[in-house]
């Protein structure tokens, strides 16, 4: 899991290449696990105002988008498919495709 998280943050500005299904979903799991304690901190420290949650979201939105684009590339589709939510979900659960034009 550590490698997937580091890969996502190190390549936060790389929108080319590919990301495996495993690495993508491990990063998504990390983000979900990050939001739970952030929500608890907001609840107990800031009376429900979402300061910590918003800061965590701002910190992780770019790595998430770049990982999602690279995941779409991994199955042979353009990152523009992410504008269609159901199509994006379908792309994220597909197995990795063969070598394609998105290969580095």
C-alpha positions as a Python dict, from the first residue, in 0.01 Angstrom:
ca = {
    (1, 'X'): (0, 0, 0),
    (2, 'X'): (286, 234, 79),
    (3, 'X'): (423, 204, -275),
    (4, 'X'): (85, 291, -428),
    (5, 'X'): (49, 600, -209),
    (6, 'X'): (404, 717, -279),
    (7, 'X'): (358, 654, -651),
    (8, 'X'): (41, 867, -656),
    (9, 'X'): (199, 1158, -467),
    (10, 'X'): (530, 1147, -653),
    (11, 'X'): (349, 1151, -988),
    (12, 'X'): (79, 1400, -895),
    (13, 'X'): (153, 1613, -1202),
    (14, 'X'): (210, 1328, -1449),
    (15, 'X'): (-96, 1273, -1666),
    (16, 'X'): (71, 1034, -1910),
    (17, 'X'): (163, 672, -1869),
    (18, 'X'): (-28, 402, -1684),
    (19, 'X'): (-130, 303, -1331),
    (20, 'X'): (-231, -49, -1241),
    (21, 'X'): (-574, -132, -1103),
    (22, 'X'): (-416, -241, -774),
    (23, 'X'): (-223, 84, -725),
    (24, 'X'): (-525, 296, -813),
    (25, 'X'): (-761, 122, -572),
    (26, 'X'): (-505, 115, -292),
    (27, 'X'): (-469, 491, -328),
    (28, 'X'): (-849, 532, -322),
    (29, 'X'): (-861, 316, -8),
    (30, 'X'): (-595, 539, 151),
    (31, 'X'): (-805, 847, 71),
    (32, 'X'): (-1113, 693, 229),
    (33, 'X'): (-914, 599, 538),
    (34, 'X'): (-773, 953, 551),
    (35, 'X'): (-1117, 1113, 545),
    (36, 'X'): (-1247, 928, 850),
    (37, 'X'): (-997, 1073, 1102),
    (38, 'X'): (-1022, 1410, 928),
    (39, 'X'): (-1397, 1405, 986),
    (40, 'X'): (-1348, 1310, 1349),
    (41, 'X'): (-1103, 1596, 1400),
    (42, 'X'): (-1348, 1835, 1241),
    (43, 'X'): (-1627, 1711, 1463),
    (44, 'X'): (-1438, 1733, 1792),
    (45, 'X'): (-1213, 2034, 1730),
    (46, 'X'): (-1421, 2256, 1504),
    (47, 'X'): (-1780, 2171, 1598),
    (48, 'X'): (-1855, 2005, 1267),
    (49, 'X'): (-1702, 2268, 1037),
    (50, 'X'): (-1503, 2081, 776),
    (51, 'X'): (-1168, 2257, 790),
    (52, 'X'): (-946, 1947, 813),
    (53, 'X'): (-1153, 1750, 562),
    (54, 'X'): (-1137, 2032, 306),
    (55, 'X'): (-762, 2072, 354),
    (56, 'X'): (-711, 1695, 310),
    (57, 'X'): (-926, 1706, -3),
    (58, 'X'): (-732, 1997, -150),
    (59, 'X'): (-407, 1817, -78),
    (60, 'X'): (-517, 1494, -248),
    (61, 'X'): (-739, 1602, -539),
    (62, 'X'): (-458, 1642, -794),
    (63, 'X'): (-293, 1306, -719),
    (64, 'X'): (-636, 1141, -741),
    (65, 'X'): (-716, 1297, -1079),
    (66, 'X'): (-375, 1212, -1225),
    (67, 'X'): (-403, 854, -1097),
    (68, 'X'): (-750, 823, -1249),
    (69, 'X'): (-624, 950, -1585),
    (70, 'X'): (-332, 706, -1580),
    (71, 'X'): (-574, 428, -1484),
    (72, 'X'): (-789, 512, -1790),
    (73, 'X'): (-472, 497, -1999),
    (74, 'X'): (-397, 154, -1856),
    (75, 'X'): (-714, 14, -2013),
    (76, 'X'): (-650, 194, -2342),
    (77, 'X'): (-881, 495, -2304),
    (78, 'X'): (-825, 867, -2293),
    (79, 'X'): (-841, 1056, -1966),
    (80, 'X'): (-1133, 1255, -2108),
    (81, 'X'): (-1354, 954, -2030),
    (82, 'X'): (-1343, 1068, -1666),
    (83, 'X'): (-1604, 1333, -1749),
    (84, 'X'): (-1856, 1048, -1781),
    (85, 'X'): (-1889, 908, -1427),
    (86, 'X'): (-2034, 567, -1511),
    (87, 'X'): (-1785, 516, -1793),
    (88, 'X'): (-1502, 615, -1558),
    (89, 'X'): (-1615, 364, -1297),
    (90, 'X'): (-1628, 96, -1565),
    (91, 'X'): (-1273, 184, -1677),
    (92, 'X'): (-1140, 173, -1322),
    (93, 'X'): (-1257, -184, -1261),
    (94, 'X'): (-1136, -329, -1591),
    (95, 'X'): (-821, -536, -1606),
    (96, 'X'): (-508, -379, -1748),
    (97, 'X'): (-500, -379, -2123),
    (98, 'X'): (-217, -473, -2357),
    (99, 'X'): (47, -223, -2462),
    (100, 'X'): (-116, 81, -2618),
    (101, 'X'): (-45, 436, -2730),
    (102, 'X'): (-32, 558, -2368),
    (103, 'X'): (277, 353, -2286),
    (104, 'X'): (576, 564, -2178),
}
